[in-house]
């Protein structure tokens, strides 16, 4: 019953996480597009009001005219919408999901003794430390390398320096995670690490900075531009983190990614590709407004990096038909399943509701066996029972020959 309830918690948390994540990433993408697409208004009335940029758009049968004020409008409107619940809900649901899936049963899902044998308590504590330490390191980089003092006033800058240093920290964290945890957990942990920094940006810089601006306006004080600059800096960082985070989260469905002997390099490569592709779209918005060439070379570089990873991970070509062993019998399949799968899929332990302890059940779940053990290579989980490549190949030939029964 506990496993069944955990499966329901997994489903509902994952559903919630996807919904609020779409809302957050969607609003992030929209505002980055909006900022990059604004043009200087020509209407004297708008200029007199302090409007620095405007955009005309059509959507859903109506026309929209968003305007941006730098640093702030002269007077505050009565109703001001704040964008933060999407971020907080995404992180809370994601952390709850991570806790249910990995921290609750760290011995099974977080630890792979072949990678690093340690206690569940130590693994959980270190995983939580990853989340906190990356935020501290990232935040320190932004403050030291991303700000400078000009005429006695702080200003935000140094985007290239910050990008390089943060990239190096992410690469180091990915290597450390893959040296300490099961590959699937390591990929997810690095994604959660970046996602934590994204939400911390909202909670500690973006929203507080905007509240300080509002408070200064209400008090009749001059608005300090550094608050808006910092909020803008962290908002831009968040949009670059989105694709790396998403590929890390999705990777747990593809065992051939996180089980690679060089899985840390695979993870860093995929994240770098995502950041390059995202930069291409961010730069595209500005280029179109300014009448310049769209810099698609960044997207091309990211796509080429993905193609290189795909080639590096490609399985060796199958041997000629005459060199392959003879037909795989059901008895061979049953022996493999009995040794490698039945420990977690039997009448007493029905992981995911699947039992494989009888010939009829093996036939019934032939497609799932093929998908999980041969194609996706997700099972056995963390390869806890030590299935070999030869055994995966036998299961594949059995299924591809029609999955004959006993």
C-alpha positions as CSV (number, residue, x, y, z in Angstrom):
1,X,0.0,0.0,0.0
2,X,2.9,2.4,0.8
3,X,4.3,2.0,-2.8
4,X,0.8,2.6,-4.2
5,X,0.3,5.8,-2.2
6,X,3.8,7.0,-3.2
7,X,2.9,6.4,-6.9
8,X,-0.2,8.6,-6.4
9,X,1.9,11.3,-4.7
10,X,4.4,11.0,-7.6
11,X,1.6,11.5,-10.2
12,X,-0.1,14.4,-8.5
13,X,3.1,16.2,-7.7
14,X,4.5,15.7,-11.2
15,X,1.3,17.0,-12.7
16,X,1.3,20.1,-10.5
17,X,5.0,20.7,-11.2
18,X,4.5,20.6,-14.9
19,X,1.5,22.9,-14.8
20,X,3.1,25.6,-12.7
21,X,6.4,25.1,-14.5
22,X,4.7,25.9,-17.8
23,X,3.3,29.0,-16.3
24,X,6.6,30.2,-14.9
25,X,8.7,29.4,-18.0
26,X,6.0,30.8,-20.3
27,X,5.9,34.1,-18.5
28,X,9.8,34.2,-18.4
29,X,10.0,33.6,-22.2
30,X,7.3,36.2,-22.8
31,X,8.9,39.0,-20.8
32,X,12.4,38.3,-22.3
33,X,10.7,38.5,-25.7
34,X,8.9,41.7,-24.7
35,X,12.0,43.4,-23.3
36,X,14.0,42.6,-26.5
37,X,11.2,43.6,-28.8
38,X,10.4,47.1,-27.4
39,X,10.9,50.1,-29.6
40,X,11.3,53.7,-28.6
41,X,7.9,55.4,-28.8
42,X,7.4,58.3,-31.2
43,X,4.1,59.6,-29.6
44,X,5.0,62.8,-27.6
45,X,2.3,61.9,-25.0
46,X,4.0,58.5,-24.3
47,X,7.5,60.1,-24.1
48,X,6.1,62.8,-21.7
49,X,4.8,60.0,-19.4
50,X,8.3,58.5,-19.3
51,X,7.6,55.5,-21.5
52,X,10.9,54.1,-22.7
53,X,9.7,51.3,-24.9
54,X,6.5,50.0,-26.5
55,X,5.1,47.1,-28.5
56,X,2.0,46.6,-30.5
57,X,0.8,43.0,-30.6
58,X,-2.3,41.0,-31.7
59,X,-3.5,37.9,-30.0
60,X,-6.8,36.1,-29.4
61,X,-8.8,38.5,-31.5
62,X,-7.6,41.6,-29.7
63,X,-4.8,44.2,-29.9
64,X,-2.4,44.8,-27.0
65,X,-0.1,47.8,-26.4
66,X,2.4,47.0,-23.5
67,X,4.7,49.8,-22.5
68,X,7.8,49.8,-20.3
69,X,9.0,52.6,-18.0
70,X,12.6,53.1,-17.0
71,X,13.2,53.3,-14.1
72,X,9.6,53.6,-13.1
73,X,6.4,55.6,-14.0
74,X,5.9,58.9,-12.3
75,X,2.9,57.7,-10.4
76,X,1.9,54.1,-9.4
77,X,-1.3,52.6,-10.7
78,X,-3.9,51.4,-8.2
79,X,-3.6,47.8,-9.2
80,X,-0.1,46.3,-9.8
81,X,0.3,42.7,-10.8
82,X,3.3,40.8,-9.4
83,X,4.8,37.7,-11.0
84,X,6.1,35.3,-8.4
85,X,3.6,32.6,-7.5
86,X,4.6,30.7,-10.6
87,X,8.2,30.5,-9.5
88,X,7.5,29.6,-5.9
89,X,4.9,27.0,-6.8
90,X,7.3,25.4,-9.3
91,X,10.1,25.1,-6.8
92,X,7.9,23.8,-4.0
93,X,6.2,21.2,-6.1
94,X,9.6,20.2,-7.6
95,X,11.3,19.9,-4.3
96,X,8.3,17.8,-2.9
97,X,8.6,15.5,-6.0
98,X,12.4,15.2,-5.5
99,X,11.8,14.3,-1.9
100,X,9.2,11.7,-2.7
101,X,11.1,10.1,-5.5
102,X,14.7,10.3,-4.3
103,X,15.2,11.5,-0.7
104,X,12.5,9.3,0.8
105,X,14.2,6.1,-0.4
106,X,17.8,7.3,-0.9
107,X,19.3,3.8,-0.7
108,X,17.4,2.8,-3.8
109,X,17.2,6.0,-5.9
110,X,20.0,8.3,-4.8
111,X,22.8,5.8,-4.1
112,X,24.6,3.6,-6.5
113,X,27.3,1.6,-4.6
114,X,29.3,1.1,-7.8
115,X,29.6,4.9,-8.0
116,X,30.0,5.8,-4.4
117,X,29.0,3.7,-1.4
118,X,27.8,5.8,1.5
119,X,24.9,6.0,4.0
120,X,21.5,7.4,3.0
121,X,21.8,10.1,5.6
122,X,25.1,11.4,4.1
123,X,23.7,11.2,0.5
124,X,20.6,13.2,1.4
125,X,22.5,15.8,3.4
126,X,25.0,16.2,0.5
127,X,22.2,16.5,-2.1
128,X,20.6,19.3,-0.1
129,X,24.0,21.0,0.3
130,X,24.3,21.0,-3.6
131,X,21.2,23.1,-3.8
132,X,22.4,25.6,-1.2
133,X,26.1,25.8,-2.1
134,X,25.4,26.4,-5.8
135,X,23.1,29.3,-5.0
136,X,25.8,30.8,-2.7
137,X,28.5,30.4,-5.3
138,X,26.4,31.7,-8.1
139,X,25.2,34.7,-6.1
140,X,28.8,35.6,-5.1
141,X,29.8,35.5,-8.7
142,X,27.0,37.9,-9.7
143,X,27.9,40.3,-7.0
144,X,31.7,40.2,-7.4
145,X,32.0,39.7,-11.2
146,X,28.7,41.2,-12.3
147,X,28.7,44.6,-10.6
148,X,31.0,47.5,-10.6
149,X,31.0,51.0,-9.0
150,X,30.9,54.0,-11.4
151,X,31.0,57.5,-9.9
152,X,30.3,56.1,-6.5
153,X,27.2,54.2,-7.6
154,X,26.9,50.4,-8.2
155,X,26.0,49.3,-11.7
156,X,25.4,45.9,-13.2
157,X,27.6,44.6,-16.0
158,X,30.2,41.9,-16.9
159,X,27.7,39.5,-18.4
160,X,30.5,37.5,-20.2
161,X,32.6,37.2,-17.0
162,X,29.6,36.0,-15.0
163,X,28.5,33.6,-17.8
164,X,32.0,31.9,-18.0
165,X,32.3,31.6,-14.2
166,X,28.8,30.3,-13.7
167,X,29.4,27.8,-16.5
168,X,32.6,26.5,-14.8
169,X,30.8,26.1,-11.5
170,X,27.9,24.2,-13.2
171,X,30.4,21.9,-15.0
172,X,32.2,21.2,-11.7
173,X,29.0,20.5,-9.9
174,X,27.9,18.1,-12.7
175,X,31.2,16.2,-12.4
176,X,30.9,16.0,-8.6
177,X,27.3,14.8,-8.8
178,X,28.1,12.1,-11.3
179,X,31.0,10.9,-9.1
180,X,28.8,10.7,-6.0
181,X,25.3,9.6,-7.0
182,X,23.5,7.2,-9.3
183,X,23.5,8.7,-12.8
184,X,19.8,9.3,-12.9
185,X,19.8,11.1,-9.6
186,X,22.9,13.1,-10.5
187,X,21.3,14.6,-13.6
188,X,18.2,15.5,-11.8
189,X,20.1,17.0,-8.9
190,X,22.1,19.3,-11.2
191,X,18.8,20.4,-12.8
192,X,17.3,21.0,-9.3
193,X,20.4,23.0,-8.3
194,X,19.9,25.4,-11.2
195,X,16.1,25.6,-10.6
196,X,16.8,26.4,-6.9
197,X,19.0,29.3,-8.0
198,X,16.2,30.5,-10.4
199,X,13.7,30.7,-7.6
200,X,16.2,32.2,-5.2
201,X,16.7,34.9,-7.8
202,X,13.0,35.7,-7.7
203,X,12.7,35.5,-3.9
204,X,15.9,37.4,-3.0
205,X,16.5,39.9,-5.8
206,X,13.8,40.3,-8.4
207,X,10.7,40.7,-6.1
208,X,12.6,42.5,-3.3
209,X,14.2,44.9,-5.8
210,X,10.8,45.7,-7.2
211,X,9.3,46.2,-3.8
212,X,12.1,48.7,-2.9
213,X,11.3,50.7,-6.1
214,X,7.6,50.8,-5.1
215,X,8.5,51.8,-1.5
216,X,10.8,54.6,-2.7
217,X,8.1,55.9,-5.1
218,X,5.4,55.9,-2.3
219,X,7.8,57.7,0.0
220,X,8.5,60.3,-2.7
221,X,12.2,59.4,-2.8
222,X,14.3,59.2,-6.0
223,X,14.3,55.6,-7.4
224,X,17.6,53.9,-7.3
225,X,18.2,52.2,-10.7
226,X,20.4,49.5,-9.3
227,X,17.4,47.6,-8.0
228,X,15.9,47.3,-11.4
229,X,19.3,46.5,-12.9
230,X,19.8,43.6,-10.5
231,X,16.3,42.3,-11.1
232,X,16.8,42.4,-14.9
233,X,20.2,40.7,-14.6
234,X,18.8,37.8,-12.6
235,X,15.7,37.6,-14.8
236,X,17.9,37.2,-17.9
237,X,20.0,34.5,-16.1
238,X,16.8,32.6,-15.3
239,X,15.8,32.5,-19.0
240,X,19.2,31.0,-19.9
241,X,18.8,28.4,-17.1
242,X,15.5,27.2,-18.4
243,X,16.6,24.8,-21.2
244,X,19.5,23.3,-19.2
245,X,17.1,22.6,-16.3
246,X,14.5,21.1,-18.6
247,X,16.9,18.7,-20.3
248,X,18.2,17.6,-16.9
249,X,14.7,16.9,-15.7
250,X,13.7,15.0,-18.9
251,X,16.9,12.9,-18.9
252,X,15.7,10.6,-16.2
253,X,13.6,8.9,-18.9
254,X,16.6,8.0,-21.0
255,X,19.0,5.6,-19.3
256,X,21.5,5.7,-22.2
257,X,22.2,9.3,-21.2
258,X,22.9,9.1,-17.5
259,X,24.4,5.6,-17.7
260,X,27.1,6.7,-20.1
261,X,30.7,6.2,-18.9
262,X,31.2,9.9,-19.4
263,X,27.8,11.0,-18.1
264,X,29.1,14.3,-16.6
265,X,30.4,15.4,-20.0
266,X,27.0,14.4,-21.6
267,X,25.1,16.5,-19.1
268,X,27.3,19.5,-19.4
269,X,27.2,19.2,-23.2
270,X,23.4,19.1,-23.3
271,X,23.1,22.0,-20.9
272,X,25.5,24.1,-22.9
273,X,23.6,23.2,-26.1
274,X,20.4,24.4,-24.4
275,X,21.9,27.7,-23.3
276,X,23.3,28.3,-26.8
277,X,19.9,27.7,-28.4
278,X,18.2,29.9,-25.9
279,X,20.7,32.7,-26.6
280,X,20.0,32.4,-30.3
281,X,16.3,33.1,-29.7
282,X,17.0,35.9,-27.2
283,X,19.4,37.6,-29.7
284,X,16.8,37.0,-32.5
285,X,14.3,39.3,-30.8
286,X,16.8,42.2,-30.6
287,X,18.1,41.6,-34.1
288,X,14.7,41.8,-35.7
289,X,13.9,45.1,-33.9
290,X,17.2,46.6,-34.8
291,X,17.1,45.4,-38.4
292,X,20.2,43.2,-38.1
293,X,20.9,39.7,-39.2
294,X,19.4,37.0,-36.9
295,X,22.4,35.2,-35.2
296,X,21.3,31.7,-35.9
297,X,24.9,30.5,-35.5
298,X,24.3,30.0,-31.8
299,X,21.4,27.7,-32.4
300,X,23.5,25.9,-35.1
301,X,26.3,25.4,-32.6
302,X,23.9,24.1,-30.0
303,X,22.4,21.7,-32.5
304,X,25.8,20.6,-33.6
305,X,26.8,19.9,-30.0
306,X,23.6,17.7,-29.5
307,X,24.5,15.8,-32.8
308,X,28.0,15.2,-31.5
309,X,26.7,13.8,-28.3
310,X,24.3,11.6,-30.1
311,X,27.1,10.2,-32.3
312,X,29.3,9.6,-29.3
313,X,26.6,7.7,-27.5
314,X,25.5,5.7,-30.6
315,X,25.5,1.9,-30.0
316,X,27.9,-0.1,-32.1
317,X,26.4,-1.5,-35.3
318,X,24.7,-4.9,-35.0
319,X,26.7,-7.9,-36.2
320,X,25.6,-9.5,-39.5
321,X,22.7,-11.9,-39.2
322,X,24.9,-14.9,-39.8
323,X,27.1,-13.9,-36.8
324,X,24.3,-13.5,-34.3
325,X,23.4,-16.4,-32.0
326,X,20.6,-18.7,-32.8
327,X,17.0,-18.0,-31.8
328,X,16.5,-16.9,-28.2
329,X,14.3,-19.4,-26.4
330,X,11.7,-18.4,-23.8
331,X,13.6,-20.4,-21.2
332,X,16.6,-18.1,-21.7
333,X,14.4,-15.0,-21.4
334,X,12.7,-16.4,-18.2
335,X,16.2,-17.0,-16.7
336,X,17.3,-13.4,-17.4
337,X,14.0,-12.0,-16.0
338,X,14.1,-14.3,-13.0
339,X,17.7,-13.2,-12.1
340,X,17.5,-9.5,-13.0
341,X,13.8,-8.4,-12.7
342,X,11.7,-10.6,-10.4
343,X,13.3,-9.3,-7.2
344,X,11.3,-6.1,-7.7
345,X,8.4,-7.4,-9.8
346,X,6.7,-10.3,-8.0
347,X,3.5,-11.0,-6.1
348,X,5.0,-9.4,-2.9
349,X,6.8,-6.5,-4.4
350,X,4.9,-5.1,-7.4
351,X,6.9,-2.0,-8.4
352,X,4.7,0.1,-10.8
353,X,2.1,-2.6,-10.5
354,X,4.1,-5.0,-12.7
355,X,4.7,-8.7,-11.8
356,X,7.1,-10.9,-13.8
357,X,7.3,-14.1,-11.7
358,X,5.3,-16.4,-14.1
359,X,5.7,-17.2,-17.8
360,X,2.2,-15.7,-18.5
361,X,3.2,-12.5,-16.9
362,X,6.4,-12.3,-18.8
363,X,4.5,-12.7,-22.1
364,X,1.9,-10.1,-20.9
365,X,4.6,-7.5,-20.2
366,X,6.9,-8.3,-23.1
367,X,6.6,-4.8,-24.6
368,X,7.4,-3.2,-21.2
369,X,10.4,-5.4,-20.7
370,X,11.7,-4.5,-24.2
371,X,11.1,-0.8,-23.7
372,X,12.5,-0.4,-20.2
373,X,15.4,-2.9,-20.3
374,X,16.5,-2.7,-24.0
375,X,15.4,0.6,-25.6
376,X,15.4,3.1,-22.7
377,X,17.8,1.0,-20.5
378,X,16.0,2.3,-17.4
379,X,15.6,-1.1,-15.8
380,X,16.8,-2.7,-13.7
381,X,16.9,0.6,-11.8
382,X,20.5,1.8,-11.4
383,X,21.2,-1.7,-12.8
384,X,21.0,-2.9,-9.2
385,X,20.9,-6.6,-10.3
386,X,23.8,-6.3,-12.8
387,X,22.2,-7.1,-16.1
388,X,24.8,-7.5,-18.8
389,X,24.8,-6.1,-22.3
390,X,24.6,-9.6,-23.7
391,X,21.4,-10.2,-21.7
392,X,19.8,-7.0,-22.9
393,X,20.6,-8.0,-26.4
394,X,19.0,-11.4,-25.9
395,X,15.8,-9.8,-24.6
396,X,15.8,-7.5,-27.6
397,X,16.2,-10.4,-30.1
398,X,13.4,-12.3,-28.3
399,X,11.0,-9.4,-28.5
400,X,11.9,-8.5,-32.1
401,X,11.3,-12.1,-33.2
402,X,7.7,-11.9,-31.9
403,X,8.3,-12.6,-28.2
404,X,7.5,-16.4,-28.5
405,X,6.2,-18.0,-25.4
406,X,7.2,-21.3,-23.8
